């Protein structure tokens, strides 16, 4: 499919791929990894700026889908939100407002 840079179709297809990866994670992990890999390649090819919650979807090192409790550990540390991938061990840190 041909995408333009700010296409709604691109976002919809990205969310479909992530949804299919979440659904198939328990039954077919290899297929789930393939879906998340395709989603990551789409993101990189379009060079789009993602929202904060969309950045936390896929690990940048091993391309696994980050599902809290299954493939990722989430911790709150002094104003930072830590996501640790259980597959490769890479951590992502995002700041958040403590007042909320």
Secondary structure by P-SEA (a helix, b strand, c coil): cccccccaaaaaaaaaaaaaaaaaccccaaaaaaaaaaaaaaaaaacccccccccccccccccccccccccbbbbbcccbbbbbbcccbbbbbbbbbccc
